[in-house]
Amino acid sequence: MNIQVAAELFEQKQNIEFSFPSRPSYAQLKRVVEHTYQYEADQLRPIEVPLYRFEVSKFKVWDEVKNKWVDLTTADLLESDCQVYAFQHEGPYYKESTGEIPPARKPRKDPYPELNSGYAPRPAAAAATALTVRPSQPRALREPTFDEKVRTVFEELDINNRQVIQDTELFNGFTNLGVDFSRQTIQSLFEKADTNKDLRVSYAEWERFVNKYPIMLECLYHRVMQTPRNSNVWRRLKPARMT
């Protein structure tokens, strides 16, 4: 039995064809989809995006009779060659967008040898667990604008309040927010942002930089909003040298 499951990864629609010996249960489908798409996410993840865990929040299936998407609440709705869509939990690394679903393809990795032998999802790395965004109460009644997010993150990374971000501030800021990037990766990001090569990132440079990497900005903004609003938490960090 073939089932096509589409999902969004890094602002791109993916569609994978899964083959089952018989109709899977809802739980089996969820486990295999999460297992397979986690591997897909690890392979497709842009360098500026931290590791994260792919988790399905709900499925919808295309109803050929009603000619519309319906909630997949029971495995009885699954038919051979049906099209399913997997929604993830909202977070800084996932925002659902409109767009056409591409033709289905085979997965990059076969998840099925484990399926019939007490299959359990592969435990995510500790870093990925730590990077999972926890739900929090909204701090405002409206969604902040992109410019407000740019300013908020810049001010948090500008530890010395000099209206610029230095390489050590960027490294300490990422570390304090739990972003599991290597020093080399953070240094590379700093060099991309520092367009005039004066070893510091001005607000104008930061604004141009995050416009190129909006997913990273979303990640940092959500983590900043989950951090207690106490500037001393930054100043307790010892300056680190970039190597």
N, C-alpha and C positions, 0 to 999 in steps of 0.2 A: 504494500500500500504506500503510494507516494503522497507526501503532503508538502506543499510549498509554504514556507514561512518567511515573511518579509519583516524587516526591522530597520531602524535608523541607526547608523554608526557615523558619528562625526559629520553630521549634516549631509550624509549620503544614504540613499535607500539601498539596502541589500536584500536579496531574495535567494534563499537557499532551499534546495529540494532535499527532503528527508525521506528515506525509504525504511519502512517498517514491515516485519513479516505479517503483521495483522494490525487492526485498528488499535493504536496506543491509548492508554488511559490519559486523562488530563494531566496527572502528575508525571507520567512518563514523558509526555510531550514537553512539558515545562522543563524537566531536568535536561533532556537532550538539547533543547533549543538554547537553554542558558549555557550549557557546557560548550556547545559548538560556537555560539556567538561570542562567548568569552575569548575563545581562541582567535576568532576573527578580529575582535577588538584589539587584542594584543598585537596582531600582525599589522593592522591598519592604523594604529594610534599615532597621531602626529607627535613629533618630538616635544612640542610645547605642552602637551596634554598629559597629566599624571595618570598612573594606572588607576583603573576603577573597575568595579564589579558589575557585570551585566546581569541584571535581575528583571524578570518579567513581572509586570504588575497586573496585566490582563491580556487576553487574546480576543481578537475579533476574527470572524470568518466570513467570506463572501458568500452570501446566499444567492444561488443562481435563480431560484424561483422568485424571491422577493426583489432580486436585482439590487441588493444593498448589503452593507456590512451589518452584521449582528454579533452580539456578544457570544463568545464561545463559553458556555456555562457547563456543557457536558460533552463527553467524547462522542456521543451519538450524532452530533452535528458534523463530525469529520467524515468526509467522503474521499475516495481516492482522487488524487490530483486537485484537491481543493486548495484554495488560497487562504492562508491565515496571516494575520498581522499581529506582531508582538509589540506591545507597548511596555516601556520601561518606567521605573519610578522617576519622577521629576528630579532634576539636579543640575549642577553647573555643567556637566558633561553631556547632558541629553536634553534637547529641546525638539519636540516633534515639529516637523515642517511639512508643508504640502508638496506634493510631487508625484510623478508617475513611478509605479513599482516596476523595476526592470525584470526581464525574463529570469526565471529561476536557474540557478547553477548548482553544481555539486559542492559540498563543503570542502574546505581546505584540509580538514582532518576528519577521519571517520570516528564518530563517537560511539558506534554501536557494539564493539566487542564487550563493553562493560554493561550494556543495557540489560541483558538477561541474567546477570550474575550479581544481583544486589547492587546495581549501579547507584552510586552516590556522586553528586557533583564534586569535581576536583576542588579541594580547598584553595581559596584564593590566598595569595601571598599576604604576609602580615601587613606589608605596605599598602596593598590594595584595600585591605580591611580598614586600615587607619584612614584611608582617603575617602571612604564612603561618607557622603554627606548626610548628616543626621538631620531629620526634620526640625525646624525651629519656628517659633512664632514670628510672624512678619513684624518688622520694626516700623512699618508705615502702612497706611491704608492703600497707597498706590504703589505700583511698580516703579522703582527709580529709573530715570533715564540712563541711556548709555553714558552720557557726559558725566552724570553724577557718580556712576560706578567708576569711571576713569579717575575722577578726582578723589574719591574715597580710597581707592587702592593706592594711588600715588602718595597721598598724605600718610597712609600707614607705613609705606615702605621708606618714606623720607624720615628716617629715625632722628636725624640731627636737625630737622626743621630748617634746612638750607635751600629749600625749593629745588633740590636736585636729588637724584638717587645715585649713590656710589655703588661699586661692585660689592663691597662688604655688606652694605645695607640690603641689596637685593638678595644676597645669599642668606643673611640672617632672617630676612622677612620670609622667604620661601621655607626655610627650615622651621621657623616658629609656627607657620601655618600648616605644617605637616605635608608639604609638597615634596615628594620623594625624588628629587632630581639630584644628579651628581654635580659636583663642583664644576666639572667640565661643561655640562649642559647649561648650567646657570651662567657660566662665563660666556658661553656662546650666545645665549639670549641677550646678555648685557651688551655684547659687542654689536649685535644686530640693532639694538635700541640706540646705542651711542653712535649716531650717524656722523657726527662731526669729529669723532675720535678724540674728545677732550677728557676722556676717562670719567665722565659723569653724564647722567641722563636728565635733561631738562624736562619740564612738563610738556613742552611742544613735541619733543622727541618721544616721550612716553605715550602721548596721545596718538601719534602716527604709528608707533609700534603696536599698541593693543588694537588698533583698527585692523591690522593685519592678522592678529591672533585673538579674535573675539571670544573663542571658547576658553582660552587661558584667562582672560579678564573675568569671565563669569565664574570660573573656578576660584580665583583669588578673591573676588568680591564676596562670594558666599562664605568663604572661610573667614574673611575679615568680619563679616556680620555675625559669625558664631563665636568670635573672640571677645572676651570682656573688654569694654571700652575703657581701658586703663593704659595710658601711655607707658607706665612704668614696666609693663610686661615686656616691652621692647627694650627698654634701657637696662634691664637685668641681663640681657644677652651680651656676652663678651664679643667684641669685634673679631671677626674671623678673616684671615688672609686668604685671598683667592690664589690658587696655584695653577 
